[in-house]
Amino acid sequence: MTAVLAGIRVIDVTNVLAGPFCSYQLMLSGAEVIKVEAPGTGDLARQLGAEADLSRRLMGASFLAQNGGKQSITINLKTDAGRDVFRRLVKSADVLVENFRPGVMERLGVGYKALASVNPKLIYCAISGFGQDGPMSDAPAYDQIVQGLSGAMSITGDTATAPMRAGYPVSDSIGGITAAFAISSALVGRERSD
């Protein structure tokens, strides 16, 4: 049986967990995922994990768990040459996923409007903790911050330990799954509107 997303190309410009988990789900459904990392250390998750030697070698367990089955390229989006390579890559893509703070991709010259002019059918998914605009949009957001602000930590632990985050990064995982579902829905919608 052919995988449901076979033939779909996803450009993954994400770090740490929610974004990589999203594109990993798409890869598991058959999409070709190309992970784009900055030269040097790349995704911060490369340095995260209980095995110190793997983390030193930039192959931390957290990175390995969310990025298996993906292709990889390093591109410096802060240079004209890097942006040219990136635009050529996006021209061949169906989907782009990013999880920078709002406005970063625009400042680099590779935000939605710029990329849609290169590829009008591109599905662009921006994952951010507090949305792309609004009073908290510029605030940093990792799993523990979202758990705390949501109130989930207030009911985890006991009177001696609460508030305590859940042992599993539930906020980032749900964010990644939700983004993958939204992208899958957008792909179906695009197919039906062509």
N, C-alpha and C positions, 0 to 999 in steps of 0.2 A: 504494500500500500504506500502510495506517495505521501510524504509528510505534507501537512496542510499549508505550510509556508514555503515549500520548495520553490525556488526561483525568485524569492524576495531577497533583496540585498539591503542590509541594515548597516549604517555607519554609527558606531558607538563612540561618542566623545564623552565618556563618563568616568567617574572615579568612585572608589570605595565600595558602596553597597547597593543603594536603591537603583541607580542607573545600570551598573553591571548586572545586577540580578534581573532587571527588566530585559536587557538584551540577551541574557542567558536563556530566559524562558522562550524568547523568540527563536534562538538557535535550536533549542530542544524541539521546537515545532517545525524545524526544517529550514529556517532562514539562514542565509549566509551572513555572518556578522563580521564586520571588519572593525576592530578596536583601534582607535587612534589615540596615541599617547604622546606627550611632550618628550622631547629628547632628554636623556639623563635618567632620572629615576622613574618617570612615567607615573602610573596610577599609584597613589599613596598606599593602597592595599597591598602592593608588592612588599611593603615593609611591615605588614601586620600579620601576626600569627604566633602561636606558642613555640614553634620551632625556630630558635634564634638563628641557626645556620641558614635555613631557607630564607628568612627575612633579610639577612645580610646579603644574600645572593639575589635579592629582589624577586623572590618567588614565594612570598609569604602565603600561608595556608588560606587566608581570606581571599587573596587574589586568585589563587588556583581554583578555589571552590566556585567562583563566580565567572570565570573567564575561559573555562575549558571549551574546546570546539570552535573557538573564534580565531579568525586570522588577525594579524597584528601589524601595525605600521607606526613609525614615529614621524610626526610632522610638527614643525615649529610654526604654529599659527601666528606668531609674532613677527614673521618675516613675509615679505611679498612673495618670495619663491614658495614658501610653505603654504600660504593661502592659495596660490595658483594650483598647487598639487591637490589641496583639499577640495577646491571647487571642481576639479576634474573628477575626483573620486565621487563627489556628491552628484555630479551629472549622471552617473551610472547607478544611483541608488534609488530605492523606493522609500526608505525611512532614514531619518536621522534622530538619534536620541542624545541629549546632552543634559548634564546636571550641574552646570555652573550657576553661580548666583545670577539673578536677573540682570541683563545688560552686558554681561561679559562677552558673549558671542557677537553682539552688535558692535561693541568697542573694538573687537578684533576684525570687524568687517565681514563676518561670516554668520550673521544673524539670519532669521527666517526670511526677511524681505530680500536680502542679498542672495541667499541660496535659492529662493523660489524663482528668482529671475534666471538662474542657471538651470533649474529643474522645476517647472511649474507643477508637476505631479508629486513632488516630494511631500511626504508626511513628516512633520517636524514635531517632536515631542520634547518639551523642556520640563524636566523634573526639578522642582524646587520645594523646599520645606513649607514656605508660606505664600506660594503663588508668585506670579510675575509682576503684580502690582499690588498696591494696598499698603497699609501702615506698617506691616512687618516684612514686606517682601525682601528688604535688604538684610534682614537678620540671618545669621548663620543657623543652619538646622542640621543636626545629626540625630540619629535615632534617640539617644538619651534626652535630648532637648525636647523632642516631640512627645516622648513618653511623659516627661515632667509636665509640660504645658497642657497635655490632654487630660491629666488627672490619673492616668494609669498607674503612675508610681505611688500615688497616695493609697492605693488598695493592694499594693504588693509588699510583702514582708510582714513583720509583726510589730507590736508596739515598741520593741527594742531596736528594730532595724529600719522601719519605714521612714521616709519613702525610699523605695528600692526599685531599681529598674528590673524589668523582666530579664531572665537569663538569656533570652533569645532576642535578636534585634528585630522585634516585631514591627515597629514603625517603618523601618527601611524596607523590610520584606514586603509588607502590604503595599507600600508606595511603589515598589518595583513591579509587583504583580498587577496592581491597578493600571500602571503605565503600559504594561504589556497587553492588557485587555483593551485599553483605549486604542493602542496602535493596531491591534488585530481588528477591532471594530472599524477603525478608519480605513484599513485596507479593504474590508468588505464593502464599505460605503463607496470608496473610490471605484472599485470594480463595478458596482451597480450603477454608478453615475456616468461611466464611460460610454 
